[in-house]
Structures are given as C-alpha cells and as structure tokens.
Amino acid sequence: MDYQIVKTNRQTDFDSVRQVYYQTWSYSYVGLVPQALLDNLNPKATWHPETRIDNTLVALTKDQKIVGVCTYGPARRQKYAGFGEIYSLYVLPQFQHQGIGQKLFQTALNTLTKDFTEIYLLVLKDNLIARAFYELFGFEASDDCIADQTEYGILHEVVYIKN
C-alpha cells in the first residue's frame, strides 16, 4: 500500500482524523480501559485535533484517505518541562502492521529532535503491543507511573523516555 505522511493544515478533514481516534480506541483499547469509557466515546466531543494543526501528522492513502495520525509537541506535564512529547499515535485497525505507525512516529521524532534532546510519552501500562513498539525506537520505561482518573475508572499509564 502506498501512502504519504503530511502535516495537517486548514484543508485537513479533521472529522476523518476524529474517526481514526475513535475507531482505533474502540478496537485497540478493549480490555485495556474501562468498557464504559469506550461505550461513551463521542468523536466530536472527545477529540479536537484541529487545535493541534501545527503539531499533527497524518498518513494518507493514494486516494487521500486519512488512515493514521500522530501528534507531538512540547511537554504538557510540568515535571517534564523542556522535553518534547509524543501526544498520540493511532492507525486505523485495518491499516495496522503495515509500517504506517513506524513512519508517522519516526517523522514526529525527527521533528521533535530538532528542538528537544529528551522526548517522553505516556502509554497504558497493560498495552504491551504499544510498549514493545516504543521500545523499538529506543524509548525506555521510567519508574514514573501515572494514574489518570476518568469518570469511568482509573487509567494506569507508564512514562517512556528517550534520551
């Protein structure tokens, strides 16, 4: 499959980006987050990708369908001030395991390393597939674990760091 990685702009179909988030969460997070959280996802209300227009990459097929998304930028957590952060990486389930996520992720890392010497990301503690993926890129699990309280239960995340 031929696809290209591009930065988002004002012409980007952000509803398609929301659908990548929604479909990937609905598929990939079953058993990893409370089911009630997945049952109550609302693409319009849950995700606002247009607010990160300058920090978002999308993977496009030949016919310009958005099949993956990666967001990144400066650290959002005070503890990691001065770090770069990968905020999210999602590829539609039917396009996973084709190298799209790797290409999105590497492109985001290349961009971040121009401005940051250290990069971090959060990953669900029990998401072993994602954890193995990030380790391929030299990220290492830190001792920093975060418990994010949602209205449907607690999400346990591990901070991964790459120096």
N, C-alpha and C positions, 0 to 999 in steps of 0.2 A: 504494500500500500504506500502510495506516495503522499506525503503531507509536508507542510511547512510550518515553522514556528514564527509567529509575528507578534509584535507588541500591539496592544489594543489602542484604539483611537475613537474619536467621536462617531465613526461609522460602524463600529463593532456592534453586533447584535447581542446585547447584554442579556436578553431573555434566553438566548441559547447558552450563554455562559452559566446562568442560573440553573438551567436544565442539566448541565454537566455536573454541577454541585449536587443537585437533587438526586439525579439517577445514581451517581456514584455513592453518595451517602446511603441511599436506600438499599443498594446492593452490597457495598463493602463493609458497612458497619453493623449488619445484623449480628447479634450476639456480642458485639463489642461496646455498644452503648445501649442504654435502656430503650426497649422497643417503643415505649410511649413517646420518646423523643423522636424517633423515626416516623411514627404514625402521625405526629403533629407538625412535621416539616411543611413549610409553605414557601415555595421558591421566591415569591415576590416579597414576603415579609422577612424571610430568614437571611437572604443574601443580597448584598448591594455592591456588585462588582464594579459598577460604574464609578464608585468612589475611589477606586484604585486604578484608574485608567492609565496612569503613568508607570504603574508597577505590576502590570499584568501581561503575561504571555499566553497566547492561545495556539493550539495545534489545529491547523486547517487541512481538510482533505482537498483533493483536486477540485471538487465541486464546492469548495468554500464552506463546508460544514465544520462547525467547531466541535472537536472531539476530545479536547483536553485543555486544561488551564493550570497555570502556576502563578502565584502571587508572591511578592517579596518586597523587601524594603528595610528601612532602619528598624532596630529592635523596638518592640512595643512594650516590653517589660523593663521597668526601671533597673532591676538587677542586672540586666544585660545592656545597659546604655553603652553605646559605642560599637556594638555588634551589628552585623547585618542579620536579617531573619528571613527564612522561607516561611511565609504565612500559610500557604496551601499548595497542594499538588493533587489534581484529580484528572483521571482519564475515564471516559465512558467505559462501562464494563465490557462491551463488545469490541473495544479497541485496546484493551489492556494486553500486556505481554507481547507488544509489537515494537517496543523501543521508543514509543511516543513519550512516555513519562521520563525516560532517561534523557531524551533530547530536550524536553521542556526544562527539566531540573538542571541539566548542565548549562543551558543557556542562561537561566536565572543565576546560577553560581558564578558564571563568567562575568555577568553584570555586577553582582554584589562585590566580587573580589577587587573590582576597580576602586571601591570606596571603603571596604572593610577588610581587616586582616582576620577577624574571627566571625563566624557565622553560626547561628543556632536555629533550631526548630523544635516544635513540640510534636510528639507522636503518642497516640493512645498506647498505654502500657501493654495491652494484650494484642496489639496489631503487629504480630510477628512478621508478617509479609512486608509491611512498610518499614519496620525496623531493619530487617535484612537489606532492603533496598537502600536505605540511607547509609548503612554501613559500607556498602559497595563504593560509595563516594567519599569514604574516609571520615564519616561522622561517627562519634563515639557517644554512648550513653553516659550521661553525667549522673551524679548522686542526687540531682535536683528532680524531685517528683512533684507534680502539681495536681491538686485535687480541685477540679472545676465544678462548682455546684450549679446544676441546672434545675429547672423546676421539675424535671423528671428523674433526677438522681445525679449521682456524682460521676464525673468523667475523670479517670486517672490517666495522667499524661507524664511522659518522661522527656526531659530536655536532652536533646542531642546537640553536640558541639563539634565543630570542625575548626581547627587552628590553621 
